[in-house]
Amino acid sequence: MQANGKTTIITGNGKGKTTSAMGLMVQAATAGRRIYFGQFMKQGRYSEIKMLRDAFPEITIDQYAGGFVIGRDPKDEDKQLAQHGITKAAQTLTSGQYDLIVLDEINIALFLELVTLPQVLDLIESKPPHIDLVLTGRYADPQATAGADATYEMLQVKHYYNNGVAARLGIEM
């Protein structure tokens, strides 16, 4: 193991944060790396999850939401699931079982106060040096981005959602 793991945050209001992280996971899986994907705020077997489960059984996937949370007020169950997810993420980070850990939509979970800033900062600070850690979701906290090695912001210039086009199977979900 080399001590060259990095922390990356993928944020912004544009589309493609989860998809970008999944591209990293596919690249890592084909290189023989061990991957954990913890997904906050979303639940279900939509296209991206189906692809990962069907094509890459070596990627461990856990989801921590009582349904699709974005666009509705979080429920107590959402907070409980997010807290379970952050606890599991902390355990996974130090387990020695994975080389790449992706915590999808954790920035939104933080923004909605389902997890706390100290919890997220502790993940960043306690990351073993050989592990790559990726945090995705809109509204990344400035303190988290300050602790990251790289931050990418997805910028929406124009999107057909604004014209009433719903999410399309195989493209957005």
C-alpha positions in Angstrom: 0.0 0.0 0.0 1.2 3.4 -0.9 0.4 6.5 1.2 -1.0 8.4 -1.8 -4.7 8.3 -1.2 -6.6 11.6 -1.7 -9.8 13.2 -0.6 -12.0 14.5 -3.5 -15.2 16.5 -3.3 -17.5 16.7 -6.3 -20.2 19.3 -5.8 -22.2 22.0 -7.6 -25.7 22.5 -9.0 -24.9 20.8 -12.3 -25.7 17.2 -13.2 -23.1 14.5 -13.1 -21.7 14.3 -9.6 -22.8 10.8 -8.8 -22.0 9.7 -12.4 -18.5 11.1 -12.1 -17.9 9.2 -8.9 -19.2 6.1 -10.5 -16.8 6.5 -13.3 -14.0 6.6 -10.7 -15.4 3.4 -9.2 -15.5 1.6 -12.5 -11.9 2.7 -13.3 -10.8 1.5 -9.8 -12.7 -1.8 -10.1 -11.1 -2.6 -13.4 -7.7 -1.9 -11.8 -8.4 -4.4 -9.0 -9.1 -1.9 -6.3 -11.6 -2.7 -3.5 -14.5 -0.2 -3.5 -17.2 0.8 -1.0 -20.1 3.0 -2.2 -22.3 4.5 0.5 -25.2 6.4 -0.9 -27.1 8.9 1.2 -30.4 10.6 0.2 -31.3 8.0 -2.5 -32.8 4.6 -2.3 -33.6 2.1 -4.9 -32.3 0.1 -7.9 -32.2 2.8 -10.5 -30.0 2.5 -13.6 -26.6 3.5 -12.1 -27.1 1.2 -9.1 -28.3 -1.7 -11.3 -25.2 -1.3 -13.5 -22.8 -1.4 -10.5 -24.5 -4.4 -8.9 -24.8 -6.3 -12.2 -21.4 -5.5 -13.7 -19.2 -5.0 -10.6 -20.1 -7.4 -7.8 -16.8 -6.5 -6.1 -18.2 -3.0 -5.3 -20.0 -3.0 -2.0 -23.1 -0.8 -2.1 -25.1 0.4 0.9 -27.9 3.0 0.7 -28.9 5.2 3.6 -32.3 6.7 2.8 -36.0 5.9 3.2 -36.6 6.9 -0.4 -35.5 9.7 -2.7 -35.1 12.6 -0.2 -34.2 15.4 -2.5 -37.2 17.6 -3.2 -39.1 16.8 0.1 -38.6 17.5 3.8 -36.5 14.9 5.5 -38.3 12.6 8.0 -37.0 11.3 11.3 -36.3 8.0 9.5 -34.0 9.9 7.0 -31.9 11.3 9.9 -31.7 7.8 11.5 -30.6 6.2 8.3 -28.1 9.0 7.6 -26.6 8.6 11.1 -26.4 4.9 10.5 -24.6 5.7 7.2 -22.1 8.0 8.7 -21.3 5.5 11.4 -20.9 2.8 8.8 -18.7 5.1 6.7 -16.4 5.8 9.7 -16.1 2.0 10.4 -15.5 1.3 6.7 -12.8 3.9 6.4 -10.7 2.3 9.0 -11.6 -1.3 8.3 -8.7 -2.0 5.9 -11.1 -3.7 3.5 -11.3 -0.9 0.8 -9.0 1.2 -1.3 -11.7 3.7 -2.5 -14.7 4.9 -0.5 -17.4 7.0 -2.2 -19.9 8.7 0.0 -22.5 9.8 -2.5 -24.8 12.8 -1.6 -23.2 13.2 1.8 -22.9 16.9 1.2 -26.7 17.2 0.9 -27.1 15.1 4.0 -24.9 17.6 5.8 -26.7 20.6 4.3 -30.1 19.2 5.5 -28.5 18.5 9.0 -29.0 14.8 8.8 -25.3 14.4 9.6 -23.1 17.0 11.3 -20.1 19.0 10.1 -17.8 17.5 12.8 -18.8 14.0 11.6 -17.9 14.8 8.0 -14.6 16.6 9.0 -13.7 13.6 11.2 -14.1 11.3 8.1 -11.7 13.5 6.1 -9.2 13.9 8.9 -9.2 10.2 9.9 -8.8 8.8 6.4 -5.9 6.4 6.3 -3.2 7.7 3.9 -3.6 4.9 1.3 -7.4 5.3 0.9 -9.1 7.5 -1.7 -12.2 9.2 -0.3 -14.8 10.8 -2.5 -17.7 13.0 -1.2 -20.4 14.0 -3.5 -23.5 16.2 -3.5 -24.6 19.8 -3.8 -23.7 22.4 -1.2 -20.4 21.1 -0.1 -19.4 22.9 3.2 -16.4 25.2 2.8 -14.7 23.6 5.8 -15.0 20.2 4.1 -13.6 21.5 0.8 -10.7 23.2 2.7 -9.8 19.8 4.0 -10.0 18.0 0.7 -7.1 17.5 -1.7 -9.3 18.3 -4.8 -12.7 19.8 -5.3 -14.7 19.8 -8.5 -17.8 21.9 -9.1 -20.4 20.8 -11.6 -21.9 23.9 -13.2 -25.3 23.9 -14.8 -25.4 26.3 -17.7 -28.7 25.1 -19.1 -30.9 22.0 -18.5 -34.2 20.8 -19.9 -35.5 20.2 -16.4 -36.2 23.9 -16.4 -38.6 23.4 -19.3 -40.6 20.7 -17.5 -38.8 17.6 -18.8 -38.9 14.9 -16.1 -35.9 12.6 -15.2 -35.5 10.0 -18.0 -34.8 6.3 -17.4 -31.2 5.5 -18.4 -30.2 9.2 -18.5 -31.0 10.8 -15.2 -32.1 7.7 -13.3 
